[in-house]
Protein backbone atom coordinates (compact mmCIF):
# COMPACT_ATOMS: atom_id res chain seq x y z
CA UNK A 1 0.00 0.00 0.00
CA UNK A 2 1.19 3.51 -0.78
CA UNK A 3 -0.38 4.72 2.43
CA UNK A 4 1.07 2.10 4.72
CA UNK A 5 2.87 3.55 7.72
CA UNK A 6 6.60 3.57 7.33
CA UNK A 7 8.66 0.89 8.98
CA UNK A 8 12.15 2.34 8.93
CA UNK A 9 13.74 -1.06 9.46
CA UNK A 10 12.61 -2.06 5.96
CA UNK A 11 15.77 -0.70 4.44
CA UNK A 12 15.01 -0.58 0.77
CA UNK A 13 13.44 2.00 -1.47
CA UNK A 14 9.93 1.10 -2.56
CA UNK A 15 7.03 2.25 -4.73
CA UNK A 16 6.32 5.21 -2.46
CA UNK A 17 9.72 6.75 -3.18
CA UNK A 18 9.00 7.02 -6.90
CA UNK A 19 5.66 8.68 -6.18
CA UNK A 20 7.25 11.15 -3.76
CA UNK A 21 9.97 11.85 -6.32
CA UNK A 22 7.38 12.80 -8.94
CA UNK A 23 5.64 15.01 -6.40
CA UNK A 24 8.96 16.67 -5.50
CA UNK A 25 9.57 17.46 -9.17
CA UNK A 26 6.10 18.98 -9.40
CA UNK A 27 6.60 21.22 -6.37
CA UNK A 28 10.10 22.33 -7.36
CA UNK A 29 8.97 23.21 -10.88
CA UNK A 30 5.93 25.01 -9.49
CA UNK A 31 8.05 27.13 -7.15
CA UNK A 32 10.53 28.06 -9.87
CA UNK A 33 7.75 28.93 -12.33
CA UNK A 34 5.92 30.98 -9.70
CA UNK A 35 9.05 32.89 -8.75
CA UNK A 36 10.27 33.59 -12.27
CA UNK A 37 6.95 33.93 -14.09
CA UNK A 38 4.42 35.04 -11.45
CA UNK A 39 6.18 38.07 -9.99
CA UNK A 40 8.55 36.43 -7.51
CA UNK A 41 6.34 34.43 -5.19
CA UNK A 42 6.64 30.88 -3.89
CA UNK A 43 3.52 28.74 -4.01
CA UNK A 44 4.76 25.67 -2.15
CA UNK A 45 7.57 27.00 0.06
CA UNK A 46 5.46 28.93 2.54
CA UNK A 47 8.39 29.72 4.84
CA UNK A 48 10.17 31.57 2.05
CA UNK A 49 6.92 33.07 0.87
CA UNK A 50 6.14 34.43 4.33
CA UNK A 51 9.62 35.98 4.42
CA UNK A 52 8.95 37.61 1.04
CA UNK A 53 5.65 38.90 2.41
CA UNK A 54 7.44 40.49 5.37
CA UNK A 55 10.12 42.01 3.16
CA UNK A 56 7.52 43.44 0.78
CA UNK A 57 5.49 44.95 3.60
CA UNK A 58 8.60 46.34 5.26
CA UNK A 59 9.75 48.01 2.05
CA UNK A 60 6.31 49.35 1.22
CA UNK A 61 5.94 47.21 -1.92
CA UNK A 62 2.27 46.38 -1.39
CA UNK A 63 1.92 44.88 -4.88
CA UNK A 64 4.48 42.20 -4.06
CA UNK A 65 3.02 41.80 -0.58
CA UNK A 66 -0.43 41.10 -2.00
CA UNK A 67 1.00 38.48 -4.36
CA UNK A 68 2.59 36.67 -1.41
CA UNK A 69 -0.57 36.98 0.66
CA UNK A 70 -2.62 35.44 -2.15
CA UNK A 71 -0.17 32.53 -2.24
CA UNK A 72 -0.46 31.94 1.51
CA UNK A 73 -4.26 32.02 1.37
CA UNK A 74 -4.29 29.70 -1.64
CA UNK A 75 -2.01 27.22 0.08
CA UNK A 76 -4.25 27.13 3.15
CA UNK A 77 -7.31 26.61 0.95
CA UNK A 78 -5.57 23.70 -0.77
CA UNK A 79 -4.71 22.08 2.56
CA UNK A 80 -8.31 22.50 3.73
CA UNK A 81 -9.77 21.03 0.52
CA UNK A 82 -7.53 17.96 0.64
CA UNK A 83 -8.11 17.45 4.36
CA UNK A 84 -11.85 17.24 3.70
CA UNK A 85 -11.41 14.18 1.48
CA UNK A 86 -12.11 11.08 3.52
CA UNK A 87 -12.75 7.73 1.85
CA UNK A 88 -12.98 4.22 3.20
CA UNK A 89 -10.05 3.01 1.11
CA UNK A 90 -6.88 5.04 1.71
CA UNK A 91 -5.55 4.29 -1.76
CA UNK A 92 -8.65 5.80 -3.34
CA UNK A 93 -8.31 8.76 -1.01
CA UNK A 94 -4.75 9.41 -2.19
CA UNK A 95 -5.74 9.06 -5.84
CA UNK A 96 -8.61 11.52 -5.45
CA UNK A 97 -6.36 14.07 -3.73
CA UNK A 98 -3.78 13.82 -6.51
CA UNK A 99 -6.49 14.08 -9.18
CA UNK A 100 -7.72 17.26 -7.49
CA UNK A 101 -4.18 18.66 -7.51
CA UNK A 102 -3.76 17.73 -11.17
CA UNK A 103 -6.98 19.57 -12.06
CA UNK A 104 -5.73 22.81 -10.51
CA UNK A 105 -2.35 22.43 -12.23
CA UNK A 106 -4.17 21.79 -15.52
CA UNK A 107 -6.17 25.01 -15.15
CA UNK A 108 -2.97 27.04 -14.90
CA UNK A 109 -1.46 25.11 -17.80
CA UNK A 110 -4.48 25.95 -19.98
CA UNK A 111 -4.26 29.63 -19.01
CA UNK A 112 -0.61 29.69 -20.07
CA UNK A 113 -1.37 27.80 -23.29
CA UNK A 114 -4.14 30.13 -24.42
CA UNK A 115 -3.13 33.44 -22.81
CA UNK A 116 0.48 33.26 -21.51
CA UNK A 117 1.84 34.34 -18.14
CA UNK A 118 0.27 37.60 -16.92
CA UNK A 119 2.43 40.29 -15.34
CA UNK A 120 -0.31 41.99 -13.35
CA UNK A 121 -4.02 42.11 -12.71
CA UNK A 122 -6.67 39.62 -11.66
CA UNK A 123 -5.35 36.85 -13.91
CA UNK A 124 -1.98 36.98 -12.16
CA UNK A 125 -3.67 36.67 -8.77
CA UNK A 126 -5.78 33.82 -10.08
CA UNK A 127 -2.73 31.88 -11.30
CA UNK A 128 -0.89 32.43 -8.02
CA UNK A 129 -3.96 31.28 -6.09
CA UNK A 130 -4.45 28.17 -8.22
CA UNK A 131 -0.79 27.23 -8.04
CA UNK A 132 -0.75 27.61 -4.26
CA UNK A 133 -3.97 25.61 -3.87
CA UNK A 134 -2.38 22.77 -5.84
CA UNK A 135 0.66 22.79 -3.57
CA UNK A 136 -1.48 22.87 -0.45
CA UNK A 137 -3.29 19.80 -1.75
CA UNK A 138 0.04 18.11 -2.44
CA UNK A 139 1.21 18.68 1.13
CA UNK A 140 -1.68 16.48 2.29
CA UNK A 141 -0.99 13.91 -0.44
CA UNK A 142 2.59 13.56 0.80
CA UNK A 143 1.28 12.84 4.29
CA UNK A 144 -1.00 10.14 2.91
CA UNK A 145 2.04 8.41 1.39
CA UNK A 146 3.33 8.23 4.98
CA UNK A 147 7.11 8.18 4.92
CA UNK A 148 8.29 9.68 8.16
CA UNK A 149 10.24 12.93 7.89
CA UNK A 150 9.70 13.38 4.14
CA UNK A 151 7.69 16.19 2.62
CA UNK A 152 7.52 17.26 -1.01
CA UNK A 153 6.73 20.93 -0.36
CA UNK A 154 8.57 21.87 2.86
CA UNK A 155 12.25 20.98 2.77
CA UNK A 156 13.53 22.86 5.80
CA UNK A 157 12.16 20.07 8.00
CA UNK A 158 13.62 17.48 5.62
CA UNK A 159 17.11 18.97 5.99
CA UNK A 160 16.65 18.88 9.76
CA UNK A 161 15.61 15.24 9.58
CA UNK A 162 18.65 14.35 7.47
CA UNK A 163 21.06 15.82 10.01
CA UNK A 164 19.19 14.22 12.94
CA UNK A 165 19.26 10.81 11.21
CA UNK A 166 22.99 11.12 10.54
CA UNK A 167 23.66 12.03 14.16
CA UNK A 168 21.55 9.12 15.36
CA UNK A 169 23.54 6.77 13.14
CA UNK A 170 26.45 7.20 15.59
CA UNK A 171 24.59 4.85 17.92
CA UNK A 172 25.22 1.28 16.89
CA UNK A 173 21.69 0.16 17.76
CA UNK A 174 20.10 2.55 15.24
CA UNK A 175 22.94 2.90 12.73
CA UNK A 176 21.38 1.09 9.77
CA UNK A 177 17.91 2.51 10.29
CA UNK A 178 19.20 6.08 10.62
CA UNK A 179 21.53 5.87 7.64
CA UNK A 180 18.75 4.55 5.43
CA UNK A 181 16.37 7.25 6.63
CA UNK A 182 18.97 9.92 5.79
CA UNK A 183 19.62 8.32 2.39
CA UNK A 184 15.93 8.31 1.54
CA UNK A 185 15.51 11.96 2.48
CA UNK A 186 18.66 13.04 0.63
CA UNK A 187 17.32 11.37 -2.52
CA UNK A 188 14.01 13.23 -2.39
CA UNK A 189 15.71 16.54 -1.58
CA UNK A 190 18.17 16.02 -4.46
CA UNK A 191 15.32 15.30 -6.86
CA UNK A 192 13.61 18.52 -5.75
CA UNK A 193 16.85 20.43 -6.41
CA UNK A 194 17.31 18.80 -9.82
CA UNK A 195 13.71 19.58 -10.73
CA UNK A 196 14.30 23.21 -9.84
CA UNK A 197 17.53 23.26 -11.85
CA UNK A 198 15.90 21.72 -14.92
CA UNK A 199 12.92 24.08 -14.77
CA UNK A 200 15.18 27.10 -14.32
CA UNK A 201 17.30 26.09 -17.30
CA UNK A 202 14.27 25.56 -19.52
CA UNK A 203 12.94 28.98 -18.57
CA UNK A 204 16.36 30.56 -19.14
CA UNK A 205 16.55 29.09 -22.65
CA UNK A 206 12.88 29.86 -23.30
CA UNK A 207 11.86 26.23 -23.81
CA UNK A 208 8.10 26.20 -23.28
CA UNK A 209 8.12 22.64 -22.00
CA UNK A 210 8.75 23.91 -18.45
CA UNK A 211 5.07 24.84 -18.08
CA UNK A 212 4.06 21.19 -18.42
CA UNK A 213 6.37 19.76 -15.76
CA UNK A 214 4.12 20.16 -12.67
CA UNK A 215 1.01 18.72 -14.31
CA UNK A 216 2.82 15.89 -16.09
CA UNK A 217 4.64 14.88 -12.89
CA UNK A 218 1.39 14.50 -10.94
CA UNK A 219 -0.33 12.87 -13.93
CA UNK A 220 2.45 10.28 -14.07
CA UNK A 221 2.13 9.79 -10.32
CA UNK A 222 -1.58 9.03 -10.65
CA UNK A 223 -0.89 6.66 -13.52
CA UNK A 224 1.78 4.90 -11.47
CA UNK A 225 -0.60 4.35 -8.55
CA UNK A 226 -3.32 3.02 -10.85
CA UNK A 227 -0.84 0.69 -12.55
CA UNK A 228 0.42 -0.62 -9.22
CA UNK A 229 -3.15 -1.08 -8.00
CA UNK A 230 -4.03 -3.06 -11.11
CA UNK A 231 -0.94 -5.26 -10.74
CA UNK A 232 -1.85 -5.95 -7.10
CA UNK A 233 -5.37 -7.17 -7.89
C-alpha positions as CSV (number, residue, x, y, z in Angstrom):
1,X,0.0,0.0,0.0
2,X,1.2,3.5,-0.8
3,X,-0.4,4.7,2.4
4,X,1.1,2.1,4.7
5,X,2.9,3.5,7.7
6,X,6.6,3.6,7.3
7,X,8.7,0.9,9.0
8,X,12.2,2.3,8.9
9,X,13.7,-1.1,9.5
10,X,12.6,-2.1,6.0
11,X,15.8,-0.7,4.4
12,X,15.0,-0.6,0.8
13,X,13.4,2.0,-1.5
14,X,9.9,1.1,-2.6
15,X,7.0,2.2,-4.7
16,X,6.3,5.2,-2.5
17,X,9.7,6.7,-3.2
18,X,9.0,7.0,-6.9
19,X,5.7,8.7,-6.2
20,X,7.3,11.1,-3.8
21,X,10.0,11.9,-6.3
22,X,7.4,12.8,-8.9
23,X,5.6,15.0,-6.4
24,X,9.0,16.7,-5.5
25,X,9.6,17.5,-9.2
26,X,6.1,19.0,-9.4
27,X,6.6,21.2,-6.4
28,X,10.1,22.3,-7.4
29,X,9.0,23.2,-10.9
30,X,5.9,25.0,-9.5
31,X,8.0,27.1,-7.1
32,X,10.5,28.1,-9.9
33,X,7.7,28.9,-12.3
34,X,5.9,31.0,-9.7
35,X,9.1,32.9,-8.8
36,X,10.3,33.6,-12.3
37,X,7.0,33.9,-14.1
38,X,4.4,35.0,-11.5
39,X,6.2,38.1,-10.0
40,X,8.6,36.4,-7.5
41,X,6.3,34.4,-5.2
42,X,6.6,30.9,-3.9
43,X,3.5,28.7,-4.0
44,X,4.8,25.7,-2.2
45,X,7.6,27.0,0.1
46,X,5.5,28.9,2.5
47,X,8.4,29.7,4.8
48,X,10.2,31.6,2.0
49,X,6.9,33.1,0.9
50,X,6.1,34.4,4.3
51,X,9.6,36.0,4.4
52,X,8.9,37.6,1.0
53,X,5.7,38.9,2.4
54,X,7.4,40.5,5.4
55,X,10.1,42.0,3.2
56,X,7.5,43.4,0.8
57,X,5.5,45.0,3.6
58,X,8.6,46.3,5.3
59,X,9.7,48.0,2.1
60,X,6.3,49.3,1.2
61,X,5.9,47.2,-1.9
62,X,2.3,46.4,-1.4
63,X,1.9,44.9,-4.9
64,X,4.5,42.2,-4.1
65,X,3.0,41.8,-0.6
66,X,-0.4,41.1,-2.0
67,X,1.0,38.5,-4.4
68,X,2.6,36.7,-1.4
69,X,-0.6,37.0,0.7
70,X,-2.6,35.4,-2.2
71,X,-0.2,32.5,-2.2
72,X,-0.5,31.9,1.5
73,X,-4.3,32.0,1.4
74,X,-4.3,29.7,-1.6
75,X,-2.0,27.2,0.1
76,X,-4.3,27.1,3.2
77,X,-7.3,26.6,0.9
78,X,-5.6,23.7,-0.8
79,X,-4.7,22.1,2.6
80,X,-8.3,22.5,3.7
81,X,-9.8,21.0,0.5
82,X,-7.5,18.0,0.6
83,X,-8.1,17.5,4.4
84,X,-11.9,17.2,3.7
85,X,-11.4,14.2,1.5
86,X,-12.1,11.1,3.5
87,X,-12.7,7.7,1.9
88,X,-13.0,4.2,3.2
89,X,-10.0,3.0,1.1
90,X,-6.9,5.0,1.7
91,X,-5.5,4.3,-1.8
92,X,-8.7,5.8,-3.3
93,X,-8.3,8.8,-1.0
94,X,-4.8,9.4,-2.2
95,X,-5.7,9.1,-5.8
96,X,-8.6,11.5,-5.4
97,X,-6.4,14.1,-3.7
98,X,-3.8,13.8,-6.5
99,X,-6.5,14.1,-9.2
100,X,-7.7,17.3,-7.5
101,X,-4.2,18.7,-7.5
102,X,-3.8,17.7,-11.2
103,X,-7.0,19.6,-12.1
104,X,-5.7,22.8,-10.5
105,X,-2.4,22.4,-12.2
106,X,-4.2,21.8,-15.5
107,X,-6.2,25.0,-15.1
108,X,-3.0,27.0,-14.9
109,X,-1.5,25.1,-17.8
110,X,-4.5,25.9,-20.0
111,X,-4.3,29.6,-19.0
112,X,-0.6,29.7,-20.1
113,X,-1.4,27.8,-23.3
114,X,-4.1,30.1,-24.4
115,X,-3.1,33.4,-22.8
116,X,0.5,33.3,-21.5
117,X,1.8,34.3,-18.1
118,X,0.3,37.6,-16.9
119,X,2.4,40.3,-15.3
120,X,-0.3,42.0,-13.3
121,X,-4.0,42.1,-12.7
122,X,-6.7,39.6,-11.7
123,X,-5.4,36.9,-13.9
124,X,-2.0,37.0,-12.2
125,X,-3.7,36.7,-8.8
126,X,-5.8,33.8,-10.1
127,X,-2.7,31.9,-11.3
128,X,-0.9,32.4,-8.0
129,X,-4.0,31.3,-6.1
130,X,-4.5,28.2,-8.2
131,X,-0.8,27.2,-8.0
132,X,-0.7,27.6,-4.3
133,X,-4.0,25.6,-3.9
134,X,-2.4,22.8,-5.8
135,X,0.7,22.8,-3.6
136,X,-1.5,22.9,-0.4
137,X,-3.3,19.8,-1.8
138,X,0.0,18.1,-2.4
139,X,1.2,18.7,1.1
140,X,-1.7,16.5,2.3
141,X,-1.0,13.9,-0.4
142,X,2.6,13.6,0.8
143,X,1.3,12.8,4.3
144,X,-1.0,10.1,2.9
145,X,2.0,8.4,1.4
146,X,3.3,8.2,5.0
147,X,7.1,8.2,4.9
148,X,8.3,9.7,8.2
149,X,10.2,12.9,7.9
150,X,9.7,13.4,4.1
151,X,7.7,16.2,2.6
152,X,7.5,17.3,-1.0
153,X,6.7,20.9,-0.4
154,X,8.6,21.9,2.9
155,X,12.3,21.0,2.8
156,X,13.5,22.9,5.8
157,X,12.2,20.1,8.0
158,X,13.6,17.5,5.6
159,X,17.1,19.0,6.0
160,X,16.7,18.9,9.8
161,X,15.6,15.2,9.6
162,X,18.6,14.4,7.5
163,X,21.1,15.8,10.0
164,X,19.2,14.2,12.9
165,X,19.3,10.8,11.2
166,X,23.0,11.1,10.5
167,X,23.7,12.0,14.2
168,X,21.5,9.1,15.4
169,X,23.5,6.8,13.1
170,X,26.4,7.2,15.6
171,X,24.6,4.8,17.9
172,X,25.2,1.3,16.9
173,X,21.7,0.2,17.8
174,X,20.1,2.6,15.2
175,X,22.9,2.9,12.7
176,X,21.4,1.1,9.8
177,X,17.9,2.5,10.3
178,X,19.2,6.1,10.6
179,X,21.5,5.9,7.6
180,X,18.7,4.5,5.4
181,X,16.4,7.3,6.6
182,X,19.0,9.9,5.8
183,X,19.6,8.3,2.4
184,X,15.9,8.3,1.5
185,X,15.5,12.0,2.5
186,X,18.7,13.0,0.6
187,X,17.3,11.4,-2.5
188,X,14.0,13.2,-2.4
189,X,15.7,16.5,-1.6
190,X,18.2,16.0,-4.5
191,X,15.3,15.3,-6.9
192,X,13.6,18.5,-5.7
193,X,16.8,20.4,-6.4
194,X,17.3,18.8,-9.8
195,X,13.7,19.6,-10.7
196,X,14.3,23.2,-9.8
197,X,17.5,23.3,-11.8
198,X,15.9,21.7,-14.9
199,X,12.9,24.1,-14.8
200,X,15.2,27.1,-14.3
201,X,17.3,26.1,-17.3
202,X,14.3,25.6,-19.5
203,X,12.9,29.0,-18.6
204,X,16.4,30.6,-19.1
205,X,16.6,29.1,-22.6
206,X,12.9,29.9,-23.3
207,X,11.9,26.2,-23.8
208,X,8.1,26.2,-23.3
209,X,8.1,22.6,-22.0
210,X,8.7,23.9,-18.5
211,X,5.1,24.8,-18.1
212,X,4.1,21.2,-18.4
213,X,6.4,19.8,-15.8
214,X,4.1,20.2,-12.7
215,X,1.0,18.7,-14.3
216,X,2.8,15.9,-16.1
217,X,4.6,14.9,-12.9
218,X,1.4,14.5,-10.9
219,X,-0.3,12.9,-13.9
220,X,2.4,10.3,-14.1
221,X,2.1,9.8,-10.3
222,X,-1.6,9.0,-10.6
223,X,-0.9,6.7,-13.5
224,X,1.8,4.9,-11.5
225,X,-0.6,4.3,-8.6
226,X,-3.3,3.0,-10.9
227,X,-0.8,0.7,-12.6
228,X,0.4,-0.6,-9.2
229,X,-3.2,-1.1,-8.0
230,X,-4.0,-3.1,-11.1
231,X,-0.9,-5.3,-10.7
232,X,-1.9,-6.0,-7.1
233,X,-5.4,-7.2,-7.9
